[in-house]
Amino acid sequence: MLVPLTRQKFEQLIPLIATGPQYKYYWGKFANFLQRLLISVVVVAVILLVKVLFRLVTSPILFFVGVVAALFWLWYPIFQASIRNIKCRRYKYSGFFRGRILDWWITEKLIGKQETVNSKGELVIVENREKRINIEVGDDTGFSVELEAPLRPFHKEIVRGQIAEMVVMSNSPDLSSIEDFSDVYIPSRNLWVSDYPYIRRDFFDGVSSRLRENRQPRRQNSRRPRRNRE
């Protein structure tokens, strides 16, 4: 089933400003926080140094720049998430898609490397790998997309044939060419499969409840999306 969404509803589902889960996603680990904090400290120190060297009088503009720099560690995750949301909202048309889990499999992704020294004094490169779940969602028209996300314990509840829902995006008025898609919701288990939480899940639940019943399937061509989520 593919049901077109109004622009208003689409913008409710993918907000302009970062939501709590999106902010948490870009907040990152403690190392990411320390990196942002270091940037804040360095920029504030540079501003103060310039002010002293050039004997500048504190102006409203200089004060504003200083405050923004000092709070960089706090607002930068909001900025990152909002930019990502804007990239989705640039699509002119969207739709609610309901299909099934066609397949799923587990892979590993290299997320970083570390150099260390072993007991013999030899340089050793340690690869940090993360297990990822890959799912294929499609319908009986031949349309399908693939989504990759970090593997979580609750993913063990995913089985082939389960109903799966998501928001798809396009620049075609008839949604004949899908350019992008959101995270995937599995209503029978009330769980989401996602890397980045694009969707306002409280709004999506309402849309899903209203549209999943009494709608005839809308034909979709078999053209695959231009890219998969990672």
C-alpha positions as CSV (number, residue, x, y, z in Angstrom):
1,M,0.0,0.0,0.0
2,L,1.3,3.4,-0.9
3,V,-0.8,6.5,0.2
4,P,0.3,10.0,-0.7
5,L,0.8,12.4,2.2
6,T,0.1,16.1,2.3
7,R,2.9,18.5,2.7
8,Q,1.7,19.5,6.1
9,K,1.6,15.9,7.3
10,F,5.1,15.2,5.9
11,E,6.6,18.2,7.7
12,Q,5.0,17.0,10.9
13,L,6.5,13.6,10.5
14,I,10.0,15.0,9.7
15,P,10.3,18.2,11.7
16,L,12.6,21.1,10.8
17,I,14.2,21.3,14.2
18,A,15.8,18.3,15.8
19,T,13.7,16.1,18.1
20,G,15.0,14.6,21.4
21,P,16.0,11.3,19.8
22,Q,17.7,13.1,16.9
23,Y,19.6,15.3,19.3
24,K,20.7,12.2,21.3
25,Y,21.9,10.6,18.1
26,Y,24.2,13.5,17.3
27,W,25.3,14.0,20.9
28,G,27.4,10.9,20.4
29,K,29.7,9.4,22.9
30,F,31.7,11.1,25.6
31,A,34.6,11.5,23.2
32,N,32.4,13.5,20.9
33,F,31.3,15.7,23.8
34,L,34.9,16.4,24.8
35,Q,35.8,17.3,21.2
36,R,33.0,19.9,21.0
37,L,33.9,21.2,24.4
38,L,37.5,21.6,23.4
39,I,36.4,23.6,20.3
40,S,34.3,25.9,22.6
41,V,37.2,26.5,24.9
42,V,39.6,27.2,22.1
43,V,37.3,29.7,20.3
44,V,36.4,31.5,23.5
45,A,40.1,31.8,24.3
46,V,40.9,33.2,20.9
47,I,38.1,35.8,21.2
48,L,39.4,36.9,24.6
49,L,43.0,37.0,23.3
50,V,42.0,39.2,20.3
51,K,40.0,41.4,22.6
52,V,43.0,42.0,24.9
53,L,45.6,42.4,22.2
54,F,43.6,44.9,20.2
55,R,41.9,46.5,23.3
56,L,38.5,46.0,21.8
57,V,35.5,47.2,23.7
58,T,32.9,44.5,24.3
59,S,30.2,45.1,21.8
60,P,26.8,43.3,21.5
61,I,28.1,41.5,18.4
62,L,31.3,40.3,20.1
63,F,29.3,39.3,23.2
64,F,26.9,37.3,21.0
65,V,29.8,35.6,19.1
66,G,31.3,34.7,22.5
67,V,28.1,33.2,23.8
68,V,27.6,31.2,20.6
69,A,31.1,29.8,20.8
70,A,30.9,29.0,24.5
71,L,27.7,27.0,23.9
72,F,29.0,25.2,20.8
73,W,29.2,21.9,22.6
74,L,25.5,22.2,23.4
75,W,23.9,23.5,20.1
76,Y,26.0,21.8,17.5
77,P,24.1,18.4,17.7
78,I,20.9,20.3,17.1
79,F,22.4,21.9,14.0
80,Q,23.6,18.6,12.6
81,A,20.3,16.9,13.1
82,S,18.4,19.9,11.6
83,I,20.6,19.9,8.5
84,R,19.9,16.2,8.0
85,N,16.2,16.8,8.4
86,I,16.3,19.7,5.8
87,K,17.9,17.3,3.3
88,C,14.8,15.1,3.6
89,R,12.3,17.9,3.5
90,R,13.7,19.1,0.2
91,Y,11.7,16.4,-1.6
92,K,8.4,17.8,-2.9
93,Y,6.3,14.7,-2.4
94,S,6.0,11.9,0.1
95,G,3.9,8.8,0.8
96,F,3.1,6.3,3.5
97,F,4.3,2.9,2.4
98,R,3.1,-0.4,3.9
99,G,4.8,-3.6,2.7
100,R,6.5,-6.7,4.3
101,I,9.9,-7.8,5.4
102,L,11.2,-9.8,2.4
103,D,14.5,-10.7,3.9
104,W,17.0,-9.8,6.6
105,W,20.7,-10.6,7.3
106,I,23.6,-9.6,9.6
107,T,26.8,-7.9,8.4
108,E,29.7,-6.1,10.0
109,K,30.8,-2.6,9.4
110,L,34.2,-1.1,10.0
111,I,33.7,2.0,12.2
112,G,37.2,2.9,13.1
113,K,40.8,1.8,13.6
114,Q,43.1,2.2,16.6
115,E,46.9,1.9,16.7
116,T,48.4,0.2,19.8
117,V,51.6,-1.5,20.9
118,N,51.6,-5.2,22.1
119,S,53.7,-6.7,24.8
120,K,56.6,-7.2,22.3
121,G,56.6,-3.6,21.4
122,E,55.1,-4.2,18.0
123,L,52.6,-1.7,16.4
124,V,49.2,-3.4,16.1
125,I,46.2,-2.0,14.3
126,V,42.9,-2.9,16.0
127,E,39.8,-2.6,13.9
128,N,36.6,-1.6,15.5
129,R,33.6,-3.3,13.9
130,E,29.9,-3.0,14.5
131,K,27.3,-5.7,13.7
132,R,24.6,-4.3,11.5
133,I,21.2,-5.6,10.6
134,N,20.1,-5.3,6.9
135,I,16.4,-5.7,6.0
136,E,14.7,-5.7,2.7
137,V,11.2,-4.3,2.6
138,G,8.9,-4.6,-0.4
139,D,5.5,-5.5,-1.8
140,D,3.9,-7.7,-4.4
141,T,4.5,-5.1,-7.2
142,G,8.2,-5.8,-7.2
143,F,9.2,-2.6,-5.4
144,S,11.7,-3.0,-2.6
145,V,14.2,-1.1,-0.6
146,E,17.1,-2.1,1.7
147,L,17.8,-0.5,5.1
148,E,21.0,-1.0,7.2
149,A,21.1,-0.2,11.0
150,P,23.1,-1.0,14.1
151,L,22.1,-4.4,15.4
152,R,20.1,-4.3,18.7
153,P,18.8,-7.1,20.9
154,F,15.2,-6.5,20.1
155,H,15.9,-7.1,16.4
156,K,15.7,-10.8,17.2
157,E,11.9,-10.4,16.9
158,I,12.1,-9.6,13.2
159,V,11.0,-12.4,10.9
160,R,10.3,-12.5,7.2
161,G,6.7,-11.7,6.2
162,Q,6.1,-9.2,8.9
163,I,4.2,-6.0,8.0
164,A,6.6,-3.0,7.7
165,E,5.8,0.7,7.3
166,M,7.8,3.8,6.4
167,V,7.7,7.1,4.8
168,V,9.0,7.3,1.2
169,M,10.1,10.5,-0.6
170,S,10.1,11.6,-4.2
171,N,10.2,14.5,-6.6
172,S,7.5,12.8,-8.8
173,P,3.9,13.9,-8.1
174,D,2.7,10.2,-8.6
175,L,5.5,8.8,-6.5
176,S,6.6,6.7,-9.4
177,S,10.3,7.2,-8.6
178,I,11.3,6.8,-4.9
179,E,14.3,8.9,-4.1
180,D,14.6,8.3,-0.4
181,F,12.9,6.7,2.6
182,S,12.7,6.9,6.4
183,D,13.3,4.4,9.2
184,V,11.1,1.3,9.2
185,Y,8.3,0.5,11.7
186,I,7.1,-3.0,12.4
187,P,3.6,-2.6,14.0
188,S,3.2,-6.2,15.1
189,R,6.2,-5.9,17.4
190,N,6.0,-2.1,18.0
191,L,9.6,-1.7,17.1
192,W,11.7,0.5,14.8
193,V,14.6,-0.4,12.6
194,S,16.7,2.7,12.1
195,D,20.2,4.2,12.2
196,Y,19.0,7.9,12.4
197,P,15.5,8.5,13.8
198,Y,14.0,10.5,11.0
199,I,10.3,10.2,12.0
200,R,8.3,11.8,14.8
201,R,7.1,8.5,16.1
202,D,4.1,10.0,18.0
203,F,2.8,11.5,14.7
204,F,3.6,8.4,12.7
205,D,1.6,6.2,15.0
206,G,-1.5,8.3,14.3
207,V,-1.0,8.3,10.6
208,S,-0.4,4.5,10.6
209,S,-3.5,3.8,12.5
210,R,-5.7,5.8,10.1
211,L,-4.2,4.7,6.9
212,R,-3.3,1.0,7.4
213,E,-7.0,-0.1,7.1
214,N,-9.5,0.1,4.3
215,R,-7.1,1.3,1.6
216,Q,-6.6,-0.3,-1.8
217,P,-3.0,-0.9,-2.8
218,R,-1.5,1.7,-5.1
219,R,0.6,0.5,-7.9
220,Q,4.3,1.2,-7.7
221,N,6.9,0.6,-10.3
222,S,9.9,-1.6,-9.6
223,R,12.5,1.1,-9.8
224,R,14.6,0.9,-6.7
225,P,15.7,3.9,-4.6
226,R,18.8,5.7,-5.8
227,R,20.5,5.0,-2.5
228,N,20.1,2.9,0.7
229,R,20.3,4.1,4.2
230,E,23.5,3.5,6.1
